[in-house]
Amino acid sequence: LTPEAYVPNATAPAGCFLEQAMVSPSEIPISGPESVIQKIKTVRVVNEDKVELKTSQSLDGTLQLLDENGHEIDMSQLTVQTEGYKITVPVYKQVEVPLTFDYINVPDGIDISKISYEMSQEKLVIGVPVDAAADVKSISLGEIDFRKIDVGSVFNFDVSLLAGYINIDGVDEVTVSFPSEGMDYAKISCDNIVLKNVPAKYDVKLLTTKLSGIKFVGEASVVEKLSPSDVVATVDFSNVSLSAGEKRVPVKITLSGEQQAWAVGVDYSV
């Protein structure tokens, strides 16, 4: 049978808590009269010492067999190990940590500290093993590609904790929302296409003369002033595998100067 741990008088210091205790061995062979065996409803290993556990510990335990009414069964007729059991009691500390995310593909000139957003949950209460090697300073939700942030965009993240950590709040999904109010977009063409890091052994000729309908998002006061002369499309050949013939290659869209606006989309090419 499979035993359960019973440590009713074990406690943890303030700010900590005890997690589900485990028994070793995890299975107990019991033999004896069928009439006695059939009465067994609960098998537990008990330690009733009054002890405050500041770290995860292994305690000695003794076996108890209980019937369906919670009464202890006489084990004199049974063949079973009654002592020598160990109860491992994990101790966790309860901490509140911020939820964070990172931006990738941030355009030059963008001050990310000025980007407004709302999170459905900014902090999370978790249980951390007191024996963990390092303290948890924050929980990273993941990354947001700046090229996908549109007016009113919403990004969903699953909350993932390190193995052995406990999500006390029970929050398993967090949304990051970008505002619509005060934001706007504009579609602008670009004929300023720059070729960068062209390999010496290639003669490269640009066939595309203009990129049309590039969508820019940002603060309304910034977007309304944008013009085609502000837009630059760059082809960086250090990231392109060249071969003879025509080839469609991606371009990086930027704005000249430090303007709080950015191009939305990842498939611009020439």
MIZAZA-471816 format. One record per residue: z negated, x negated, y of N, C-alpha, C in turn. Coordinates in steps of 0.02 Angstrom, whole numbers, plus 32768, in hexadecimal, padded with zeros to 4 digits. Atoms other than C-alpha are relative to their C-alpha. Layout:
ZXYZXYZXY/...
This chain:
80007FD67FC480008000800080007FD4803F/7FFC80247FC080197FCE80B57FC2800F802A/803D7FF47FDA7F787FB58118800D8004804B/7FFF7FFF7FB87F597FDB81CF7FC07FDE8019/803A80237FE47EE37F7982407FD380318025/80317FD77FDD7E447FC682857FCD7FD18021/802C802D7FDA7DEB7F63830E7FE48028803C/80157FD17FCC7D8E7FEA83727FD87FE18038/802B801D7FCD7D1B7F7583D1801D7FC38022/7FDF80387FDD7D987EF08407801A80188043/7FE97FEE7FBC7DBF7EF284C180257FC4801E/7FDC80347FDB7E287E8F853D7FE47FFC8046/801880067FBB7DFA7E4C85EA8028802E802F/7FDD7FD87FCE7E2B7EAA868880467FE5800B/7FBA80147FF67EE77EA886A380257FF17FC0/7FE0800D80417F087E9085E97FF5803C7FD2/80097FCC80317F187F01855380117FE67FBA/7FF3801380457F1D7EF78496803C80267FE6/7FC67FE0801E7FC07F1B843E7FF0800E7FB6/800A7FEC80467FD27F61838D7FF07FC47FD4/80158037802B7F737EF08315802680027FBE/7FDC8006803F7FC27EB282747FD27FE37FCB/802B801680377F747E9381C980277FD07FD2/7FE4802D80327F947E0481527FCF7FFD7FC4/7FBB7FF180137FC17E1C80C7801580468014/7FE77FC07FE880307EAC80F9800680357FC9/80007FD18038802E7EFC804C7FC67FEF7FD1/803B8009802A7F997F167FD9800B80227FBD/7FFA7FE180427FA97F327F1D7FBC801E7FEB/803D7FDD80167F297FB07EDB800E801F7FBC/7FF97FE180427F117FE37E267FBE801F7FEB/803C7FDE80167E9680577DD1801180467FE7/7FF47FBB80187E81810B7D95802E80278030/7FD17FDA7FD87F0D817C7DD07FDC8033802D/80247FCD7FD97E8F81FE7E0B7FE27FE28040/801C80217FC47E4381807E8480397FEA802F/7FC680187FD87EE981357EBD801E80398029/7FE07FC87FDE7F2B81E27EEA7FD88019803C/80297FEB7FC87E9A81FF7F61800C7FD5803F/7FF9802F7FC77ECC816C7FD08033801B8032/7FD57FE97FCA7F1281AC8075800D7FC98033/7FFA80347FCD7EF2811980E87FE47FBF7FE5/8017804380117EE4805F80C67FF87FD98041/800880257FC27E997FFA81527FD47FC37FF5/8029803D7FFF7E527F4D81727FD880018040/802E7FF17FC97DBB7F5581E37FDB7FC28018/802E802F7FE17D637EE3825D7FDF8025803A/80237FD87FCE7CDD7F3B82C47FD67FD5802F/8025802C7FD27C9B7EA38323801180128048/7FF57FF77FB87C847EBA83DE80167FBD801D/7FE480407FE87CF57E3484268033800D8037/7FCD7FFD7FCB7D5A7E1B84C580327FC87FF3/7FCB802F80127DFF7DC7849D80287FED803E/7FDB80187FC67E487D5C852780447FE47FEC/7FC18017801C7ED37D1984B8800B80247FBE/7FF27FE280417F2A7D5B841D7FD97FDA7FCA/802B801F80317EB67D3B838A800880207FBC/80017FE880447EA77D4D82CF7FB8800B7FEB/80447FED80127E0A7DA782957FFC800D7FB5/800B7FEF80467DBF7DB881E77FF7804B7FF9/80067FB9800B7DC77E66819D7FEE80117FB8/800F7FE780447D8B7ECB8108802680417FF4/7FD77FC780137DE57F5380A97FD780407FFE/801B7FBD80077DC0800C80B88038802E7FE6/7FD27FCC80187E14809880577FE280448012/80197FBF7FEA7E05814880A0802880377FE0/7FDC7FC5801A7E2E81F3805A801B8029803B/7FDF7FD87FCD7E86827E80B87FCE801C8034/80337FE97FD17DE182B2810B7FDF7FC78027/801C80397FDD7DBD8203814A7FC37FE37FE0/803B801A80237D3481E280CA80147FC17FD8/7FF3803F80237D288134807E7FFE800B7FB5/7FFA7FFA80497D5C81277FC87FDB7FC77FDF/8023803380287CEE80CC7F4B80337FD67FDB/7FCE802C801F7D5380347F127FE67FDF7FC1/801E8021803A7CE280087E7E802C80077FC1/7FD57FF7803B7D61804C7E0280467FE3800A/7FBD80197FF07DF77FF87E5780027FB57FFD/7FF380487FFD7E407F4D7E4680277FF28040/7FE1800B7FBF7E637F157EF77FD97FCA8025/802080337FD67E3F7E857F6D7FDD8024803A/80267FDD7FCC7DB57EC17FE37FF47FD6803E/800C802C7FC67DA17E29805580387FCC8004/7FCE80357FF77E057D948095803D80178026/7FC87FE87FD87E747DFB81077FFB7FE58047/7FFC80177FBB7EAC7DC481B480208036802B/7FE47FD07FCF7EC97E34824A80157FD8803E/7FE780227FC47F377DEA82D2800680328038/80027FD27FC67F167E3C837A80247FDF803A/7FDC801C7FC67F9A7E1884007FE080178042/801A7FF07FBE7F597E1284B380387FF78033/7FCC80017FCD7FCD7E3C85427FE080078046/80147FF47FBB7FB97E3185FD8032802F8021/7FD57FD07FDE7FFD7EBB866A80127FE58044/7FE8801B7FC080687E7F86FB8037802D801C/7FCA7FDD7FDE80DB7ECE877B802F7FCD801D/7FCF80327FEA817A7E6C879C803C80238021/7FC57FE37FDF82107E8A880E803D7FFF7FD2/7FC07FFE802282B97EBB87C780347FE28030/7FCF80227FD683477E4F8808804680037FE2/7FBB8008801884037E3B87FB80217FCB802B/7FDB80337FDB84817DB98833804680198011/7FBA7FF37FEE85287DC4888C802B7FC67FE6/7FCE8033801085C17D68884D803E800F8029/7FC27FFB7FD986677D4888A67FF280198047/80107FEE7FBB86167D56895180327FDC802E/7FD0801F7FD3869C7D3889D77FDD7FD28033/801A802B7FCB86847CAD8A557FF28029803F/80107FDE7FC2862F7CE88AF37FD4803D7FF9/80297FC5800B85CF7D778AA37FB67FEB7FFD/8048800A800185147D798AC77FE280367FD2/80167FCE803184D07DCE8A2A7FBC801E8014/80417FE47FEB84257DE68A7D800A803E802C/7FF27FC67FD584797E678AEE8021803A7FD9/7FE17FCC802884C37ECC8A5E7FCA80327FEB/80317FCB800F84667F728A4D800D801D7FBA/7FFA7FDE804184437FC089A37FBD80207FF0/803D7FE0801883C4802C894B7FFD7FF97FB4/800B8005804883798013889D7FD5803A7FEA/80277FC8801A833980A388357FBA7FE97FEB/8040801D801382AB802F87FF80007FB78018/800180447FE5827B7F90885D7FCF7FD37FDB/80318027802581E67F5A87F37FF480207FBC/800D7FE7804381B47F6B873E7FBE7FE47FE7/803F8016801E810A7F6486EA800E7FF07FB7/7FF28016804481177F0086497FC27FE17FE1/80348023802580A57EB985C4801B7FBD7FE9/7FEB8044801180B27DFD85AD7FCC7FE07FD2/80318022802B80607D9F851C7FD97FCB8028/802780317FD97FD07D3A8565800F7FB97FE9/7FF080428019800B7CAA84F980477FEA8012/7FBC80127FED80B97CAA854780017FBD8024/7FFD80447FE580F27BFC857A80048000804C/7FF680007FB881217C2E862C7FF58046801C/80097FC07FDF80F77CB786A88044801F8012/7FC37FDD7FED817B7D3A86CC7FFD800F804B/7FFE7FF57FB881A97D3A8785802A803C8013/7FD47FC87FF282327DBD877E8028800F7FC1/7FD47FED803682A97E19870B80468009801D/7FBB7FFB7FE783637E018727802580377FDB/7FD97FC9801D83CD7E9C870B80477FEA7FED/7FBC8016800D84727E3E870F80237FEE8041/7FD780167FC784FF7E1F878A802C80398019/7FD27FD17FE185677E858803803A7FD8801F/7FC480217FE686197E4C8827800E801D8045/7FF77FE87FBC862D7E5688E380438022800A/7FBE7FE27FFA86E47E8388CC800380497FE9/80037FBB801886AD7F28887E7FD3802D802A/802C7FD87FD586387F618909802A80278032/7FDB7FD37FD4868B7FF6895E7FCD802A8027/802B7FD27FDB8647807889D67FDF80307FCF/80257FD4802C85BE80D4897780007FEC7FB7/7FFF8016804685CF806C88D87FBB80047FE1/803E7FFE8026854B8082885180097FD77FC1/7FFD802A803B8528800287C97FC3800F7FD4/80367FF1802F84C18027872D7FF07FC37FD6/801780388028845A7FA486D37FCE80167FCC/80337FF6803383FB7FA886307FC97FCC800B/8038802D7FF8834D7F5D863D7FF47FDD7FBD/80088027803D833C7ED185BD7FC77FCE800B/8039802E7FFC829A7E72859E80057FCB7FC9/80048033803382787DD4853E7FDE801C7FC1/801E7FEA803E824A7DEB84887FB47FF78002/80498002800081927E1484757FE0801C803F/801A7FE27FC2817F7E5C85258003804C7FFA/80067FB8800681517F12853E801180218043/7FED7FDA7FC581A17F8A85BA7FCE803A8009/80367FCF7FF981047FE885F18019803D8026/7FE67FC87FD8815E805386738031802A7FD8/7FD07FDB802981DE808585F08043800D8022/7FC07FF97FDD826F8075866B80347FD57FDD/7FCE8026802683098043860880437FFA8024/7FC280067FDA83918059868D7FF08002804B/800980047FB7839B802D8746804480048021/7FC17FFB7FDA8422805D87C47FF87FDC8042/7FFC80207FBF84547FF7885B803780238027/7FD17FD77FD984A8806288E1800D7FE18044/7FED80197FBF8507802A897A8011803B802D/7FFC7FC57FD58509809D8A11804780138014/7FC27FE87FE2859581078A557FF98004804C/800C7FFA7FB9854781238AFF80047FBC8022/7FF9803E7FDA8578809F8B7E80337FD17FE3/7FCC802A802085FD80588B08804480228006/7FBC7FE57FFC86B8806D8B0D802F7FD07FDB/7FCF802B801F875780288AC2804280058025/7FBD80007FE288067FFB8AFB802F7FDC7FD0/7FCE8021802988A67FCC8AA0802E7FD9802E/7FDE802E7FD388FA7F368AEE80317FD57FD8/7FCF802C802089957ECF8AC47FF27FB88013/800A80477FF389987E128ABB80417FDA7FF2/7FC6802B800A8A2A7D9C8AD67FEE7FB68009/801980457FFB89BE7D008AEB7FEA7FE97FBB/800D8015804589CA7CBB8A3A80017FB47FFC/800980488000898B7C0A8A2280017FE57FB9/7FFF8021804189B47B97898F7FD47FC28004/803280347FFD89287B1E896680007FDA7FBE/8004802B803B891C7A8A88ED803D80067FD3/7FC27FFE802789D37A8F88B780097FBE7FDB/7FF6803F802589F07A0E882B803D7FDA8018/7FCA80297FE38A5E797D8862804180067FD8/7FC3800080298AD8798E87D1802580438001/7FDF7FBE7FFD8B057A4387FA801B800E8046/7FE57FE77FC18B757A8B88817FF3804B8000/80167FBB80018B207B3188A7801E8026803B/7FE47FD67FCB8B787BBA89087FDF80457FFC/80217FBF7FFC8B1E7C588940803580378007/7FD07FC97FFE8B857CF4891A7FE5803D8024/80207FC77FDF8B097D7689597FF77FF0804A/8006800D7FB88B107D858A177FC88029801F/80357FD77FE28A8C7E0B8A327FD980247FC9/802B7FD7802A89F97E5E89DC7FED803E8029/800D7FC27FDB89E67F148A0E7FC580267FE2/80337FD2801789577F8F8A037FC07FDF7FE7/803F8020801388C77F1489F27FC68028801E/80377FD67FE988287F7B89FE7FC57FD58014/803A80247FE6879D7F358A6A7FC88031800D/803C7FD67FF786ED7F7C8A6D7FCD7FD88028/803580217FDA865F7F568AE47FE380308033/801D7FD87FCB85FE7F928B798039801E802A/7FCB7FDC7FDD866480148BD780157FDD803F/7FF180217FC186597FB48C7A802A7FC17FF6/7FD9803D800F86A47F1A8C24804580137FE5/7FC17FEE802187297F6F8BBB8034801B8032/7FD17FE17FD187757FD08C4C80247FCC802C/7FE280347FD6879D7F2C8CA5802C7FD07FD8/7FD9802E802987F37ED78C11804B800A800B/7FB77FFE7FF988AC7EAC8C1F801F7FD07FCD/7FE0802D8030892D7E558BB07FF67FB68010/800980467FEE89127DB48C117FBD7FE47FE8/804280168018885F7DAD8BCE80017FF07FB5/7FFF8003804988957DAF8B1780257FC27FE7/7FE1803B801F88B97D148AAE8000800A7FB5/7FFB7FFE804A88F87D1389FA800D7FB97FE8/7FFB8046801688DF7C6C89A1800E7FFC7FB5/7FF2800F8046892D7C3188FF7FE77FB97FF3/801B8041801088C77BA388B6801C7FE97FBD/7FDD8015803D89347B4788377FD57FD57FD3/802D8024802D88A07AE587F47FE6802E7FC9/80167FCF803288787B868795803A80227FDD/7FC47FE0801C892B7BAD875F80227FD17FCF/7FDA8027803089857B7186C3804A800B800E/7FBB7FF97FEA8A357B4F870080317FEF7FC9/7FC8800F802B8AD97B4E86A2803F80108027/7FC27FF37FDC8B8F7B5286D58010804B7FFF/7FED7FBA7FFC8BCF7BFB870F7FD18027802D/80297FD67FD58B847C8E876C7FBE80117FDD/80437FF2801C8ACB7CB187557FD880278033/802C7FDA7FD48A587D34879E7FBA7FE27FFC/804180227FFE89B57CE487D67FD18027802F/80307FDD7FD689147D2C88217FF57FDD8042/800F801C7FBF88E67D1488D67FB880148013/80427FF27FE5883E7D0C892E8009801B8046/7FF87FE07FBF88337D8289C27FC17FF2802A/8038800E7FD287C67D4B8A55801280178046/7FF77FF27FB987AE7D728B0C7FF07FC18028/800E80397FD687B77CED8B917FC1800D8029/803E7FF87FDB87137CCE8BEA7FCA801F7FD4/80387FE28024866A7D148BB67FFB804A8011/7FFE7FB87FF586877DCE8BA87FE080237FC5/80277FDD803386177E468B4A802A80367FDF/7FD37FD3802586A47E938AE4801F7FD87FC8/7FE68022803A86F77E6C8A3E8036802A7FDF/7FCB7FDE8024878D7E9689D27FE6801D7FBF/80137FDE803E87737F138945803B7FFD7FD0/7FCC8006803287D57EF688A680057FB97FE6/7FFD8041801F87F27E67882E80467FEF7FE7/7FBE8009801D88AC7E76880780367FF08034/7FCE80137FCF89027E3488A380227FC07FE8/7FDB803A801A898B7DBA887380437FFA8024/7FBE800D7FE28A2F7D6C88AD802D7FE27FCB/
